Amino acid sequence: MSIPWNDGFKIEVKIINNEVVISANNEGLLSLSRQLSALADELPGTHIHYDEFNSLEDGSAQLVIVKAE
């Protein structure tokens, strides 16, 4: 899937006290919602992998979202 990001997006993922915390600015939230909507149209098992090298802020934990059945 190739889904565009809104200009200026910022998304950070942290694990704090065994909780996953996703922090994002407005552009990041809109971009993430577009990506999740696209994932909903895919086959089960399709996934999106986010990390600091392709979409998250430096120091972020990796995040994988998988389409379930």
N, C-alpha and C positions, 0 to 999 in steps of 0.2 A: 504494500500500500504506500502510495506517495501522497501525503496529505499536507498541504501548506500550513505553516505557522504564521500567526499574526505578528507583524513587526513589533519588536520590543518585548516579546514574551519573556517571562521569567517564571520558572517552576523549580521548586526545591523539595526534595524528599528527605526526611529525617526519620530515624527510629528513636523515639524517646519513651523511656519506661515501658518498653515492649509494645508501643503503639506506633503505627505508621502515620506520620504527619506530612501532608502535602500542602505546601504554601505556594500560592501563585498570585501574580498581579492579574488585572482584568484581561489583558491580552493572553496571558498564560491559561486562564480559565476558559476563555473562548476557544483557544486552540485545542486544549485538552478535550473539551466537549465535542468539538468537530471530529477529533480522532476516535473518541469513544463511540460516537454515532456511526462512524464508518466501520468500526470493529463489529458493531452489532449486526451489520449486514453480511459479515463473513461467515465461513463455515466454523463449526466447533473445532477447537484446537488452535485456531489462528490466534496469534498473540502480537503484542507490541512491547518492545523492550526499550526502556528509557534508562539512560545513565548520563553521567556528567560529560561524556565525550560526544553525545549526539543531541541532547536536548535539555538536560537538567543543569542547574547551577553547580559550580565546583563544590566538591565535598558532599554532594548528595548521595544517598543510598540508591542502589539500583532498584528499579521498579519494573515488574513484568505483569501485564494485564492480559489474561487469556479468556477467549470466548468459550464459555461452557455450553453444554447441551441445553 
